[in-house]
Amino acid sequence: MSQFQPEFLRFFRGLTRHNTRPWFHEHKATYERFVKEPFADFVGEMIERIAAIDPAMRCEPREAIFRLARDTRFSKDKTPYKTHVGAVLGPDGRKSRRPAFYFQLGADGVGIASGAYQPDKAQLYAIREAIRDDGATLDRLLRDRAFRRLWGSLQGEKNVRLPAEFQDAAVEFPLLYHKQFYTWVELQDPEAVLRRNLAPRLVRYYRASRGVCAWLAKATAGV
């Protein structure tokens, strides 16, 4: 069954309404018992399930989980805490620079992502080279029935202009304009986090994105 109790959602709904340090410290015991500890257990379970498919995805929960506190130094939003907990599964956990699998659980339900969210300049160039040279393979992976049913399509910000060496290929492969290559879905179920099938449901999303993520990982392997 799910590791999460209704108190998980009640905590985040309260935090959404009262996102202050005094409120958090008043409810810290609830956070520790019903959010932090069960989420670490859940991430550990997800690592085991996904590592059974791809051993390279193994990492420790403490390496995968993001802090709840927000970095507000350069943000207009000065609320001190996120209203969800999240984790990145991959060889380097949350510090991964490679395409990876991400999920978050919180007041608004469950969000899931996969792919290359913030490729650096060298990685972006490598991905574009791979699309120019082997875009047909990526197109085939994006047309996969399970991928389209669960994820839809690749998302991400785009450039208006491209380097000259990619402009001709972009006629056939418009994905060259992308500067991000990721998928993102939100489960349309506010209480999905409490469902018994949450872990296997996330694994289905992982399996469906596996081919695209592996293609992106191969494209950036030498960078």
PLY file of the C-alpha trace (Angstrom):
ply
format ascii 1.0
element vertex 223
property float x
property float y
property float z
element edge 222
property int vertex1
property int vertex2
end_header
0.00 0.00 0.00
1.02 3.64 -0.29
3.49 4.90 2.32
1.55 8.15 2.53
-1.29 9.05 4.87
-3.88 11.84 4.50
-1.70 13.94 6.83
0.77 14.24 3.92
-1.73 16.21 1.86
-3.04 18.12 4.87
0.49 19.29 5.67
1.09 20.63 2.15
-2.34 22.23 1.93
-1.57 24.01 5.17
1.88 25.01 3.95
0.35 26.39 0.76
-1.88 28.68 2.82
0.74 29.58 5.44
4.14 29.43 3.73
6.16 30.95 6.57
9.00 29.72 8.75
6.98 30.05 11.99
4.17 27.89 10.58
6.63 25.29 9.32
8.45 25.05 12.64
5.13 24.71 14.45
4.29 21.75 12.19
7.79 20.32 11.80
6.95 17.13 13.69
4.11 16.47 11.23
6.50 17.10 8.34
9.11 14.69 9.73
6.61 11.89 10.41
4.19 12.14 7.51
6.27 13.73 4.72
10.05 13.46 5.07
10.32 9.89 6.37
7.69 8.25 4.13
8.97 10.13 1.08
12.51 8.84 1.70
11.07 5.31 1.95
9.10 5.84 -1.25
12.13 7.13 -3.14
14.07 4.09 -1.95
11.33 1.85 -3.32
11.32 3.71 -6.65
15.10 3.38 -6.92
14.84 -0.37 -6.40
12.04 -0.72 -8.95
13.81 1.33 -11.61
17.26 -0.14 -10.92
15.72 -3.55 -11.65
15.08 -2.21 -15.16
18.22 -0.06 -15.54
20.98 -0.78 -12.98
22.71 2.52 -13.85
19.78 4.41 -12.34
20.72 3.36 -8.82
21.51 6.04 -6.22
20.79 6.67 -2.56
17.55 8.42 -1.54
19.52 11.18 0.21
21.31 11.86 -3.10
18.05 11.97 -5.06
15.80 14.10 -2.84
15.65 17.88 -3.10
15.50 20.09 -0.02
12.09 21.48 0.90
13.56 24.94 1.52
13.61 27.19 -1.52
16.59 29.21 -2.68
15.06 32.69 -2.74
18.21 34.70 -3.37
17.44 35.45 -7.01
13.68 34.94 -6.99
10.85 37.43 -6.76
8.90 34.77 -4.86
10.26 34.93 -1.31
8.12 32.16 0.18
10.60 29.97 2.07
9.33 26.49 1.20
8.28 24.43 -1.79
4.77 23.00 -1.66
5.94 19.60 -2.82
8.75 17.10 -2.31
10.72 15.94 -5.34
13.49 13.57 -6.39
15.66 12.89 -9.43
16.55 9.28 -10.14
19.83 8.76 -11.95
23.48 7.89 -11.32
24.13 11.31 -9.75
20.74 11.85 -8.17
19.54 15.45 -7.96
22.97 16.70 -9.09
22.72 14.81 -12.37
23.69 16.73 -15.50
22.45 13.88 -17.64
18.93 13.05 -18.84
17.05 11.67 -15.85
13.66 10.77 -14.34
11.96 13.14 -11.89
8.79 13.09 -9.80
7.22 15.37 -7.22
4.39 14.88 -4.75
2.54 17.68 -3.03
-0.58 19.69 -2.44
-1.49 19.70 -6.13
-0.95 15.97 -6.62
1.77 14.20 -8.60
4.03 15.59 -11.33
6.39 13.43 -13.42
9.17 14.41 -15.82
11.89 12.79 -17.89
14.60 13.90 -20.28
17.08 16.77 -20.55
15.62 19.74 -18.67
18.62 22.08 -18.55
21.31 20.92 -20.99
24.36 23.15 -20.90
25.80 24.71 -24.04
27.96 21.71 -24.95
25.15 19.22 -24.28
22.68 21.23 -26.33
25.08 21.30 -29.25
25.64 17.53 -28.94
21.90 16.85 -28.91
21.42 19.03 -31.97
24.22 17.20 -33.75
22.54 13.90 -32.91
19.18 15.13 -34.18
20.78 16.36 -37.42
22.55 13.03 -37.92
19.99 10.60 -36.46
16.74 12.52 -36.02
14.76 9.72 -37.65
15.50 7.44 -34.70
14.34 10.06 -32.20
11.18 10.66 -34.24
10.46 6.93 -34.16
10.88 6.83 -30.39
8.57 9.82 -30.00
5.92 8.03 -32.07
6.00 5.00 -29.77
2.44 4.20 -28.71
3.15 4.08 -24.96
5.16 7.29 -25.09
2.45 9.19 -26.92
-0.33 7.82 -24.69
1.40 8.68 -21.40
3.63 11.64 -22.27
2.28 13.17 -25.47
5.38 14.89 -26.87
8.68 16.50 -25.93
8.37 19.91 -24.30
10.76 22.76 -23.66
11.74 26.28 -24.61
12.83 26.95 -28.18
15.25 29.22 -29.97
13.98 31.50 -32.70
17.22 31.10 -34.67
19.68 28.27 -35.12
23.38 28.09 -35.92
23.86 27.86 -39.68
25.00 24.24 -39.53
21.55 23.12 -38.29
19.24 25.29 -40.37
18.81 22.96 -43.34
18.20 19.90 -41.14
15.59 21.83 -39.13
13.23 21.69 -42.11
12.97 17.93 -41.56
13.59 17.94 -37.79
11.95 20.97 -36.13
13.07 19.65 -32.75
16.41 21.27 -33.54
14.89 24.55 -32.42
14.41 23.19 -28.90
16.86 24.14 -26.19
15.16 21.84 -23.67
14.10 18.24 -24.31
11.85 16.96 -21.56
8.45 15.47 -20.87
6.12 16.59 -18.09
2.72 15.34 -16.96
0.55 15.90 -13.92
-1.66 13.04 -12.82
-5.26 14.20 -12.92
-6.02 12.91 -9.46
-5.53 15.22 -6.45
-5.11 12.25 -4.13
-2.93 10.09 -6.41
-0.20 10.21 -3.76
-2.43 8.14 -1.43
-3.21 5.43 -3.98
-1.78 1.95 -3.54
-0.66 1.84 -7.17
1.47 5.00 -7.10
4.89 3.32 -7.40
3.97 0.96 -10.28
2.16 3.82 -11.98
5.33 5.93 -11.95
7.33 2.97 -13.23
4.99 2.76 -16.25
5.83 6.37 -17.05
9.52 5.60 -16.65
9.29 2.64 -19.03
7.44 4.72 -21.62
10.13 7.45 -21.57
13.07 5.07 -21.37
13.85 4.98 -25.10
13.79 8.76 -25.55
15.82 9.33 -22.38
18.40 6.74 -23.45
18.69 8.41 -26.87
19.34 11.79 -25.21
21.83 10.20 -22.80
23.74 8.64 -25.69
23.79 11.97 -27.53
25.41 13.69 -24.55
27.61 10.83 -23.36
30.85 12.33 -24.60
30.24 15.84 -23.29
0 1
1 2
2 3
3 4
4 5
5 6
6 7
7 8
8 9
9 10
10 11
11 12
12 13
13 14
14 15
15 16
16 17
17 18
18 19
19 20
20 21
21 22
22 23
23 24
24 25
25 26
26 27
27 28
28 29
29 30
30 31
31 32
32 33
33 34
34 35
35 36
36 37
37 38
38 39
39 40
40 41
41 42
42 43
43 44
44 45
45 46
46 47
47 48
48 49
49 50
50 51
51 52
52 53
53 54
54 55
55 56
56 57
57 58
58 59
59 60
60 61
61 62
62 63
63 64
64 65
65 66
66 67
67 68
68 69
69 70
70 71
71 72
72 73
73 74
74 75
75 76
76 77
77 78
78 79
79 80
80 81
81 82
82 83
83 84
84 85
85 86
86 87
87 88
88 89
89 90
90 91
91 92
92 93
93 94
94 95
95 96
96 97
97 98
98 99
99 100
100 101
101 102
102 103
103 104
104 105
105 106
106 107
107 108
108 109
109 110
110 111
111 112
112 113
113 114
114 115
115 116
116 117
117 118
118 119
119 120
120 121
121 122
122 123
123 124
124 125
125 126
126 127
127 128
128 129
129 130
130 131
131 132
132 133
133 134
134 135
135 136
136 137
137 138
138 139
139 140
140 141
141 142
142 143
143 144
144 145
145 146
146 147
147 148
148 149
149 150
150 151
151 152
152 153
153 154
154 155
155 156
156 157
157 158
158 159
159 160
160 161
161 162
162 163
163 164
164 165
165 166
166 167
167 168
168 169
169 170
170 171
171 172
172 173
173 174
174 175
175 176
176 177
177 178
178 179
179 180
180 181
181 182
182 183
183 184
184 185
185 186
186 187
187 188
188 189
189 190
190 191
191 192
192 193
193 194
194 195
195 196
196 197
197 198
198 199
199 200
200 201
201 202
202 203
203 204
204 205
205 206
206 207
207 208
208 209
209 210
210 211
211 212
212 213
213 214
214 215
215 216
216 217
217 218
218 219
219 220
220 221
221 222
